[in-house]
Amino acid sequence: METGTSENAGQTAGGPAGRAAGRPADEPVWIALPPGLLRMRRLLLVVWLGLLALATGVLLGLFAGPAWAAFALLPAAALLWGWPMLGRNWRSWRYAERADDLLISRGVLWREETVVPYGRMQLVEVTSGPVERHFGLASVQLHTAAAATDARIPGLVPAEAERLRDRLTELGEARSAGL
């Protein structure tokens, strides 16, 4: 499987890019999440664990003694471990639009691939919290009849999130009309 980039965000597996690259028409074209999501998550990691390390060091240094302030290295170690883990997790997320369904793949140790048929979609939402808006990101949330199959694509550029929402809504209405 090949991971696409945001440059092929508007292309589907049956589209010209899939055939031009020598792929069979039924093989999906995977689209990776934009790097802004990784930057946002890493900044949040640094802010929260940096504040925790600072608070731990200062409070333990003042109330328990300077030797106890060394426990401030634990959040710093978690930061050093979390930095590459966030990168691995970000690289694992991707999605693909096929003729009849949307594929969402994620996970490093436990790979999870969600297949959402267009005809089963009941609601497609685009959300963007304050931190996401600051980084120019939005998430697409897909709701289906079965609560266990709800799917989410985080960290998309707002224009891509809106395009995806409109396309999925259009395809969902077309597929459900045939039921």
C-alpha positions in Angstrom: 0.0 0.0 0.0 1.2 3.4 -0.8 0.6 6.6 1.2 -0.5 9.6 -0.8 0.0 13.2 0.1 -2.2 16.2 0.2 -1.4 16.9 -3.5 -3.6 14.0 -4.5 -6.3 14.8 -2.0 -9.0 15.2 -4.7 -8.2 12.0 -6.5 -10.0 8.7 -6.0 -8.8 5.2 -6.6 -10.6 5.0 -9.9 -9.5 8.4 -11.0 -6.7 9.2 -13.5 -3.9 9.2 -10.9 -4.7 5.6 -9.9 -4.5 4.4 -13.4 -1.6 6.6 -14.5 0.6 5.3 -11.7 0.0 1.8 -12.9 -2.3 0.8 -10.1 -5.4 -1.4 -10.7 -8.6 0.6 -10.7 -9.8 -1.1 -7.5 -6.7 -0.4 -5.4 -7.3 2.7 -3.2 -5.2 5.8 -3.3 -4.2 6.6 0.3 -4.1 10.2 1.5 -1.9 11.1 4.4 -2.8 13.6 7.1 -1.2 17.1 6.8 1.9 17.8 8.8 0.1 20.6 10.7 -1.5 17.9 12.9 1.9 16.5 13.9 3.1 20.1 14.7 0.0 20.7 16.9 0.4 17.4 18.8 4.1 17.9 19.4 3.6 21.5 20.6 0.9 20.3 23.0 3.3 17.5 24.2 6.0 20.0 24.9 3.7 22.5 26.6 2.0 20.0 28.9 5.0 17.9 29.8 7.3 21.0 30.0 4.9 22.6 32.5 4.6 19.3 34.5 8.4 19.0 34.6 8.8 22.6 35.7 6.1 22.4 38.4 7.4 19.0 39.6 11.0 20.3 39.9 10.0 23.6 41.6 7.5 22.1 44.1 9.6 19.1 45.0 12.7 21.3 45.3 11.0 23.7 47.6 9.0 21.3 49.8 11.0 18.0 49.8 14.5 19.1 49.0 16.8 19.4 46.0 17.3 15.7 45.6 13.6 15.1 45.1 13.6 17.7 42.3 15.3 15.1 40.1 11.8 13.6 39.7 11.2 16.4 37.3 13.3 14.4 34.8 10.4 11.9 34.5 8.2 14.2 32.5 11.2 15.2 30.5 11.9 11.6 29.7 8.3 11.1 28.7 8.7 14.1 26.4 11.7 12.5 24.7 9.9 9.2 24.3 6.6 10.8 23.2 8.2 13.0 20.4 9.0 10.1 18.0 5.9 8.2 19.1 3.7 11.1 17.9 5.5 11.0 14.6 4.9 7.3 14.2 1.2 7.7 15.1 0.8 10.6 12.7 2.4 8.6 9.8 0.0 5.7 10.5 -3.2 7.7 9.8 -4.5 7.8 6.2 -7.7 7.6 4.3 -8.9 6.6 0.9 -12.1 7.2 -1.1 -13.3 4.3 -3.1 -16.3 3.9 -5.3 -18.6 2.5 -2.6 -16.9 3.3 0.7 -14.4 5.3 2.6 -11.4 3.6 4.2 -9.6 4.9 7.3 -6.4 3.3 8.4 -4.5 4.0 11.6 -2.4 2.5 14.3 1.2 1.5 14.9 1.2 -1.6 17.0 -2.5 -2.5 16.4 -3.4 -1.6 12.9 -7.1 -0.7 12.5 -8.8 -0.2 9.2 -12.4 1.1 9.2 -14.5 0.7 6.1 -17.6 3.0 6.0 -20.0 2.3 3.2 -21.4 5.6 1.8 -25.0 4.3 2.0 -24.6 3.7 5.8 -23.6 7.3 6.6 -26.2 9.3 8.5 -24.3 12.4 9.4 -21.0 13.9 8.4 -19.6 16.7 10.6 -16.7 19.0 10.3 -15.4 20.2 13.7 -12.6 22.5 14.7 -11.7 23.4 18.3 -9.7 26.4 19.3 -6.3 24.7 19.2 -7.2 23.1 15.8 -8.3 26.5 14.4 -5.1 28.1 15.6 -3.2 25.5 13.5 -5.6 25.7 10.6 -7.0 22.2 11.1 -10.4 20.6 11.2 -11.7 17.0 11.8 -14.3 15.1 9.9 -16.6 12.9 12.0 -18.7 10.2 10.3 -21.8 8.9 12.0 -23.5 5.7 10.9 -26.5 3.7 12.1 -24.3 1.5 14.3 -22.5 3.6 17.0 -19.5 1.2 17.0 -18.7 2.1 13.4 -18.5 5.9 13.8 -15.2 7.1 12.3 -13.1 10.2 12.5 -10.4 11.7 10.4 -8.5 14.3 12.5 -6.2 17.2 11.4 -7.4 18.0 7.9 -7.0 21.3 6.2 -10.4 23.0 6.5 -10.9 23.2 2.7 -10.2 19.4 2.4 -12.5 18.7 5.4 -15.3 20.6 3.8 -14.7 19.0 0.4 -14.7 15.6 2.0 -17.9 16.4 3.9 -19.7 17.6 0.8 -18.5 14.6 -1.2 -19.4 12.0 1.4 -22.8 13.6 2.0 -23.5 13.6 -1.7 -22.4 10.0 -2.1 -24.3 9.0 1.0 -27.5 10.5 -0.2 -27.1 8.8 -3.6 -26.4 5.4 -2.1 -29.2 5.5 0.6 -31.7 6.5 -2.1 -31.3 3.1 -3.6 -32.2 1.2 -0.4 
